[in-house]
Amino acid sequence: MYTTQMDAAKKSIITKEMEIVAEKEGIAIDKLLEGISKGKIIIPANKRHTKLNPEGIGEGLKTKINVNIGISKDCCDIDVELEKAETAIKMNVEAIMDLSNYGKTEAFRRKLIDISPAMIGTVPVYDALGFYDKELRDISASEFLDVVRKHGEDGVDFITIHAGMNRETASTFERNPRLMNIVSRGGSLMYAWMKLNNEENPFYEYYDELLDICAEYDMTLSLGDACRPGAIADSTDASQIKELIVLGELTKRAWEKNVQVMIEGPGHMALDEIEANMILEKRLCHGAPFYVLGPLVTDIAPGYDHITGAIGGAIAAAKGADILCYVTPAEHLRLPTVDDMKEGIIASKIAAHAGDIAKKLPGARAWDNKMSYARQNLDWDTMFELALDPDKAKSYRAGSKPEDEKTCTMCGKMCAVRTLNKVLNGEDINILRK
């Protein structure tokens, strides 16, 4: 018998989840076992999430995508959020995080888990305030842990816990002023709880109890980055690195109890710092998978942050990030709509695939080569089939018809591909004549 995927891997037991992941990734099962046993690969798969189609995250595997949804006090329409979830599932995202923090969170979470083949993540501290109907300072350490257990019982596959925001990290933050202070919602809540109660972070103080709950349900622990930079001015500073060191220590403690771990990372960060941050995380956190938000490479593009995030995400993925949290055009502005979500997913998928090509993952270029072959043959139907967003590609094509149906209206009969195909086949080019 085994308790978690990591426990099984250490015992050389091949689970059904491992078999599925090995087939999806085209990786040898013994290599997968080794990666999971060492914590470099995870398979978030709560024992109670029966609808799950498992995915692997980590070294040597394709870069995955996470989508954030959830109800808030200002936007509490469950049906709209379920529509987002269904759209994300149709777009084949690997993970969905429920960031709900108001209203009927439990009912929404359970429904989401019931319908989703994608892995489901949550941030239990968001749920605690509504669940207990208490102000933050009045929630006890045991109540925080009870909410974690509730999420495990419901079938959540991974939970974000800001255990690295302990008294030492808080002291480092206070001694090193930032432009944007703490922008992590969960991190700010835990910092505030500590200050209001003059006590240690309960998730840090009672970390062993937290691990026992995770092991019981095989919930993966996503160690949250309370000190992630919210401005490029704050990246790679003392607070961020101090917390990362703590997260590395917590990672080892989790592995001792066979709890799977991934590390959350920045944030806002200039282009030239991204590679170094990927190396730092892998080094300080012992090769644990890295889950990054963005990074957003500039702070000046509200309305276009899916682009700033995709630029950073592509570099991060190329240099070792294992899962990208999508960023939508609505970032910093509002709760995303379904259309915002679609834009964010596509941008993140482009970044992830570009990263996989740069990482030289086996087969990563095959998709691109098929597209290039279709373009060489001016095979529009195949181009649409291979497109990341076929509907958008078809609509652009349909919106502007060329004289020669094999070409497009950018070049018409001067199309370089058409010209070379005809010349190499010994045909007349026939550019001016009909």
N, C-alpha and C positions, 0 to 999 in steps of 0.2 A: 504494500500500500504506500501511498504518498500523499502529502498534504498540499503541495503547490507544484507548479510546473518546474520551479527550480529544484525542489526536493526530488521530483521524479528524474530530472536530468542528472543530478548528482548520483542517483541510484541506477543510472543507465536504463531507466524505464521510458519507453517511447509511448507518449500519450496520443490520443486521436488528434488533439490540437497540434501537436508537433508534426504529425503526418500531413495534415492539411497545409501547414505553413511550409514544410519542406517542398511539397509539390508546387505550391504557388510561387515560391522563390527559386525553384530549380537548384536547391542546395542539398548536399548530402546530409542524411539524417544524423550521422555521427558528428559532422561539423556543427550542426544545429544543437545537438546535445551538449557539445563542449561549450558553445557560446552561452547557452542558457545556464549551465552549471557554474560558469565563471561570472555571470551577471552582465555579460556584454550584449546579450540578446534577451528580450522579454517577450512573453505571449500573455498580454492582459486578458484573462478569461475567468471571470467569476463563475464559480460552480453553479450558481443559480441563474445565470444568463443563458437560457436554453436556446434562444434564437440566434446566438452569436455565430458568426462565420469568422473564426479566429485569424488574427494577423500577427506577424512577428515584427518587432521593432529592434533595430540595433545593427551591429557590425556585420557588413557584408550583405545586408538586405536592402531592398528598395526603400527610398525615403517615403514616409507616410504623411498623410494630411489629417489634421484635426479641424473640426468646425465647432464654433461656439454658438449655442442657442440658449433660450431660457426666458422665463417671465420675470418682470420687475414690477414695482409699484406703479410706475408710469405707463407701462405696456404689459398688461396682464392677460392677454388673449391667448389661452392655451391652444386653440385651434390654429392660430397663425403660426405658433412655434412648432406644432406638430406638422404643419405643411412644410416648414423649413426642414424639419428632420426628414420627411419623406423625399423632399427634393435632394437633400444631401445624399441620402441613400441611393437614389436613382443615379446620382453623379459619381457613385462609387467611392465616396470618402471612407477612410478606414476607421475614423474615430469621431465621435460626437460628444462634446462636453455640455452638460446641462448646468448652466450657471444661474439657475432660478434662485431668487432671493425674496420672493413675496407670494402670498396666496397659497393656492393648493399645490404646493411643490411636490408633495409625496404622490398625489394622484398623477401629476404630469410625469414625474420620474418613472413610475411604474409603467405607464402607458408607453413611454419612450423605450424602455427596456423590452417591453413585450413585442414591439414592432421592429426593433433594430437588429440587423445582422452585424452592424458596425459596433465596435467596442464603445462602451459608454463611460464617460468620466464625470466626476462631480467635484465640488469644493464644499465639503460638509459644513465648514464654518459659516458659509452664506446661509445655509438652511437653518442653522441653529437659532437665529434670532426669531424667525417666523414660527419654527416648530414649537419653541417654548413660550412665545409671545412675551419675551423679556428683553430688557435693555442689555446691551453687551456686557456691562460690568457685573450684572447679576447672574450671568451664566457660570455655572461651576465647571471645574475640570472634568468631573465625572459626566456631566451633561454633554460636554463636547464629545467625549468618547462614546457616549450612548448614541449620538447622532451618527458617528462613523459606523457603529455596529448596525444601525438602521439601514444605512446605505448598502452595507454588505449584504444584509438580509434581502434587500430589494433586488440585488443582482448587479450592482455597479462594478465595472471591471477595473477602473483605476480612480484613485482619489488624490486630489492635490492637497497637500498638508504643508503649511509654512512652519515646519519645526525648526528650520535654521535661524529663524528670528528669535534667538534666545537673548538672555541678558547681555552676554558678551557682544553679540552682533548689534544689539540696540545701543550699547555703549560706544561701539565704533562709529555707528551712524551719528550719534549725538556729538562726537568729537570732531566729525568731518562733515561740515555743512554742505548741502547739495543745492543745486538750483531748483530741482523738482521734488526734493524730499523722498517719501515713499509713495510710489504710484500703484503698487500692487494692492488690489482691493483686499484680498485675504491677508496680505502682509500688514497692511495698515490696521486691520481689525485686530490682529494678534498683538501688534505693538501697542495699540490703544488699550487693549484688555490688560496687558502687563502694567502699563503706566497707571491705569485706573485702580488696579487692585494691588499694585506693588508686589507682584508675584512673578515667578518664572512662567514662561510659556508652557501651558499644560501639555501640549503635544511634544514638547522637548522633555519636560520633567517626567511625564508618564509614557515615554516613547516605547518602552518594552510592552506595556499594555496595548498601545496602538498596534504594534507589530503582531501581537497575538490575535487581534481582531482581523488584521489583514491576512494572516496565515490561515485562519479558520475558513475564510471564504475564497482564498487565493485572489484577493484584491491587490493589484499592483500599486505601489506607493510612488506617486509622482511628487517628488520633493520640490515644493514651490519656492520660487525666487522672490522673496519679499523685497529684496533690495535690487531688483532688476532696474536698470536705468530707464527713466521716463523721458530723458532728454540726452542728446549726444554729449552734452556737457558733463553728464554724470557717469558715463560709461567707464568700465574697468577701474573704478575707484575703490577706496578702502572698504566701504560697506559691501559692495558687490563681492569682492574677493574674500573678505572675512566670512561672509555667509557661505560662499562656495566651499571654503575649507571645512566649515561645520557640516555641510551637506555630504562631503566626502566621508567624514567620520560616521555620520548617520547611515550612509550607504553600507559600510562594512558591518554595522550592527544589524541592519536589516538582513543582509546575506547570511549572517550567523543563524538567523531564524527562518531561512529559506523564503524570505519575502522578496519578491521582484521589485526592482527600483528603476525609475528613470528620473533624470534631473532636468528641471525647468531652467531656462536661460533667458538672456536679454532678448528683447527690450529695444531700446533706441541706441544706436551705435554707429560710429563712422565706419566707412568701408574698410579703412586700413587697420581696424582693430579686430575685425571679425575672425580672421584666421587664428590669431593669437588666442582669442577667447575660446574657440573650439578646442585648441590644444590644451589650454588651462583646464577646461572642464573635464576632458578625458583623463588628464593627468591627475588632477586633484580628486576626482570621483572614480578613479580606478577603472575607467573604461565603460562605466554605466552609460546606457543610451541617453542621448541629449535631445530634449524637446524644447524648441525655440519659438518664441513669438517674434516673427520678423526674421532678423532684426530690421527695424526701420532705420534707414541710412540717412535720413534728414528729417527735421522737425517742421518743415514749412509747407507741407502738402496736404492739409485737410481736404477731404473729398477725393484724394488720389493715393491714400495710404496703402491701398492694395498693391500699388506699383512700388512705393518705397519699401514695403515689406517683401515683395517678391524679389527685388534686387538684392536685399540683404539675405533673404532666404536661400536664393540660388548659391550665393557664396558660402553661406553656412553649411548647406547640404554638401557642397563640393568639398568642404574641409572637415566633414565628419558629423554634422548634425543628422539625427536619425528620424525625427518627426517634426514637421512644421505646423504650427498653429496658424491658421489662415488669418489674414487681415482684410477687412472689407473697406470699400470707399467711405463707409460711415464711421470708421474708427475715429474716436475723439469727438464725434458729433451727435450720434443718436444710436438707438437700437437698430441694427440692420434690418432691412426688408428682405423679402425672398430674392429680389433682383440684386440687391447688394451682396447677399450671400453667394449667389451664382458667380458674380464678378470676383469675389474673394477666393472662391474655390478654384476657378480657372487660373487665376494669377498664381496661386500657391502650387497648383499641379504643374504649371510651367516651370516654376522654380525648383520643385522637387525633381522633375525629370531632367532638367539641365544639370542639377547636382549629381544625379546618378550617372549621367554621361561622363562628367568630370571625374567621378570616383571610379570610372571604368568598370562598373558592375557588368558582369556577363549578360549579354543580350540587351543592354540599355540602348545601344545604337540601332538595333534592328528595326524599331518602329520608324525612326527617322529615315533609315535607308529605304524602307518600303514607300514612305512618302516621296522621297526623292525619285524613286523609280517611276512612281505614278506621274509625277510632274514631268519627268523626261518624256513620258509617253503621252502627255497631255490627256491623261485619263482622269477626267473630273469626278466621275462617280467613285472611283477608288480613293481619290484625294479626300472627298467628303467622308467616306467611311473611316478613314484614318485620322481625320481631324479631331483634335481634343474637344472642340465644340462644333459638331457637324451642322447644327441648325444655324448658327451664326455664319458659318462659311457659306452655306447654301443661300442664305438671305442676301449676303453681299454679292454673290455671283448673280443671283436673279435680279438684283436691283439695277444692273447695268449690262445690257446685252451687247456683245461685240459683233462686228460684221462677219468674222470667221468664228464659228461656234467653238472651235478648238482653242482659241486664244481668249484673252480678257481685254477689257477696254483700256488698260494701262498702255499696252504696246500694240494691240491689234495685230496686223499682219507683219509688223516689225518684231514680233515676239522672237527672242533669241532661240528659244527651244524649237519653235516651228521652223525657223530659218535653218538651223543646223540639221534637224531631222530631214528636211527636204534636200538640202545640199548633199548630205552624206548618203542619201538614197538615190542620188543622181537626178533629182527632180528640179523643175523650174521653181524659183522662189515665189514669183507672181505677187509682188507687194502692191503695185498700183492698179493693176487690172482686176476687174471683178471676175 
